[in-house]
Amino acid sequence: MPERGATGPRVLLRRLREVMAQPASAQVRLDRIVKIIAADMVAEVCSIYLKRQPQVLELFATEGLNPDAVHKTTMRVGEGLIGDIAANAAALNLADAQASPKFAYKPETGEDPYQSLMGVPILRDGRVLGVLAVQNQTRRHYTDEEVEALETVAMVVAEMVTGDLIDPASLSGEEGRIGPRLVKGLALCDGVAIGTAVLHEPRVEVHSLIAEDPEAERMRLLRAVDELRASLEELFARAELGAMKGEHREILETYLMFAEDKGWLRRMTEAVEQGLTAEAAAERVHNETRARMLRQTDPYLRERLHDLDDLTNRLLRKLVGEETAAVYALPDDAVVIARAMGPAELLDYPRDKLAGVVLEDGSPTAHVTILARALDIPMVGRVGEMADLLRTGDPVIVDGEAGEIHLRPAPDVLEAFRAKTKLRAQRRAAFARARTLPPVTRDGVRIALNMNAGLPFDLPHLAETNADGIGLFRTELQYMIGSEMPRLNAQSAFYREVLDTAGDKPVVFRTLDLGGDKLLPYGRQLHEDNPALGWRAIRMALDRPALLRYQIRALLEAAGGRALWLMFPMVADVTEFDAARALVDHELGRLDRFGKPRPADLKVGAMLEVPSLAMRIRAMAGRADFISVGSNDLLQFYFAADRGNPRLAGRYERLSPAALGLLRHIVTEAEAAGIPVSLCGEMAGRPLEAMALVALGFRALSMPAAAIGPVKLMVRSLTIATAERFILDRLTSPAATIRRELEEFAFHEGVIV
C-alpha cells in the first residue's frame, strides 16, 4: 500500500467538518465520512461499527466491503478482531489480519481479499461506542502516525454519532426512569440521607472539534491550564481546609500534583498540533486515558483515574466558560449523583447543603471516600449507570449503612426512613451517654471492645468512642496510598504516631496483607486465576522476607521500649507462623547489637483466616501469644463462597449453625491451649452477630469505630448465661440460619440489637 499523502490530519479533519455541517441525515454523513477516510488513508476499506446494544456491534457504514452487509453484519464485543478492539478499548494494527487466531470470518462482507487491518475504538467519555477500521489488500504494518490520525478521526466520529445514531440509554441496558426503584451498591460512608437528586457536573459538551488556528488553540490550552492550577490552589487554601492535617491534607496535595503533571499537558498539546481544538484535545486525552485505566485491576491506579476525570472536567469548563454545578442554586438537601468524583469536587459543594453522595464507581480507599468520612457525609458507591435512572430534582434516599439507594421512594418507604433518621439521632444520643460506661454485661462479664484502623484519620476515633484499644491496625494501607514504598524512617514515624495517640491502650498491628485485591501502585502485577487464594499476605512475606523484616524493624523501633502487639495475616499452618516469628527474633537481635531498646512487652500472634489453622490451634500453644479470628475471610473460605458476590449472598450466612459451630470450636480449642482469642471482622460490628459471638465465648471484639456505640449498648443489655444456653442448644440445628430465632430471643430478653 502506498504511504499516506501529505494532507495530514488537519486537512482530513477539515474535510470531515464540512461533511458534518451538511444538511443530510446522520447515515448519509456517515457514508460520506468512510469514503473520505479511505481516500485520505489510501485504504481499500474503511468501516464503522457501532453498538446498538451493550454487547453487540453492528456494521453501520463501509467503503470497500459489500454495502449489503451494512446493518446486517453484527458481532459481539470480544468476537473477532473488531470485537477485540471494542472489548479492550485499544487500537489493533495487524499486517496479516486473517492469520490472527481472533479473526472471525463474516462471508457476507466480502472481506476475503484484504490482509492488513488497523482499527481503533470510538470512545466517548471513556466508554466504547464502536470501532473505526481500515483495511488493505497488501500486507503492511501501519505507522504510529497513521494510528494516531485514525484515533483523532474516531473522536470526531464519536461526537457525531452520539445522539444521532446511538441512544446512550440503550448502551447501558437500563430500562429508563420509571417509578420507585431500589439500587444496591457498596456502603462507603455511614449514615442516612433523605434529599433531592442533583446530577454532578453535567457533561461539558464539546461542540468545536477542529481548529482553525492551531497556535491560538495551543495558547488557549496553556492559559486554561494556568487558570485551573490557580483555582485549585485557591480552593485548597480556604480557611476551613487549611486546618486539615495528616491524611486529608496529603490527599489534597497529591491531587494538586496531577494538575502539575507535564505529561498530561504534553499529550494535550500534541493533540492540538494534530488539528484539534483545545477542548477536543483535552477530551481525547481523557478518553484514551480513561479507557486504558478502566482495564487496570490495580485499585490504586483506578482511583487516580478519578482525580484525572475531575481535572479534565475542570479544564473543559475553563475552556468553554461554564461554571461548576456546585455554584448553582442547590436545594438544602442535595444528594449529589456522580459517576466518580475527586476530593476537590466534593469540597466545591457547600457542606450545609450536601446531604449525601452517590457514586457510580467508588471504593473504600478512594480519596473522595476518605474525605467524605472525615466530613460525615453518607455515601454509597458502585451503583452502575445511576445517571440514566433519574433526573435532577428526583427524591432520593441514601442508606449508607445497607449500601442502598431508593430512587423516587414510595410514601411508605419515605416515612420509614424518616423514622429511621429520628431513631438514628436518638441512638447517637444514647451512644454518647454510654461513651464512658464500661461494656459489662448484666451478669458482670467485661467484654473488650476495640476498634479497627489503618489510616491517620482513624486515630481520633479512639478517644471519641472510648474503645479499649485498636484490635486491628491494617498496615498495608500506608503502602497502598503512596506512589512509592515508604522508607524505614517514614514507617517508623507513622507507627510511633499511632502508639503515641493510643497512649496506654493496646494497638495490634497486622503485618502487610498484600496481594489479592490489595495491589501496590509501584509493584509488579501478577495475573492469578484466583487471587484471594493466591500469593498474598504471609505467603508473599515469607517468599520476600526482606519486606517483612523491613516492616518488623520499623515496628520495633517505633515501640521504643513500649509494649508492642503484632500479628501475621492468613497463617495456614504452624510452620508459617514459626518462620515469621523467627524473623521477629532476628530483628530483636539486631536491636541488641545496635544498643536499641526492645519493646517493654512484645506479643506476637496469628490471624486465623484459613480454616486449616482452626484444626491446629493446640499446636500453637507456646508459640502464639494470641489469636485473632478474621471472620470475613475465614467464613468466605469455609463456605467456598465469595462474600462480595451477590449471587452467593444466601450461601454466606454468618449466623448459620455451621459458621457458629466453627467459631465455638475455635474458642474451646484456644481455651484448651491457653491462648487468648479475639475476633475482628464484620460480625463483630453488628449487634445481633456480636451477641452471638459473646454467647459463644468471645470476650474481645474489634470493629469499625462507628460500631462501638451500638455494640456497647447490646453488651450492657445482655445476660451471657441466658444467651449461651440459647445458642449452644441450636448449634446442631439443621436450619440454614438461626438469625430469626436470635432476633426473637433479643426481643424477649430486652437485648438492644
Helices and strands as residue ranges (DSSP letters): H 8-20, H 26-40, E 45-53, E 56-63, G 67-69, E 74-76, H 80-88, E 92-94, G 97-99, G 107-109, E 116-124, E 127-136, H 144-164, H 168-172, E 181-184, E 186-189, E 192-199, H 214-236, H 239-242, H 247-259, H 262-273, H 278-294, H 299-320, G 325-327, E 334-338, H 343-348, G 351-353, E 354-359, H 367-375, E 379-381, G 386-388, E 395-399, E 404-407, H 411-434, E 448-453, G 456-458, H 460-465, E 470-474, H 476-480, H 488-502, E 507-510, G 531-533, H 537-543, H 545-559, E 563-568, H 574-593, E 601-608, H 611-614, G 618-620, E 626-630, H 631-639, G 646-651, H 657-673, E 677-680, G 682-685, H 687-696, E 700-703, G 705-707, H 708-716, H 720-728, H 739-749
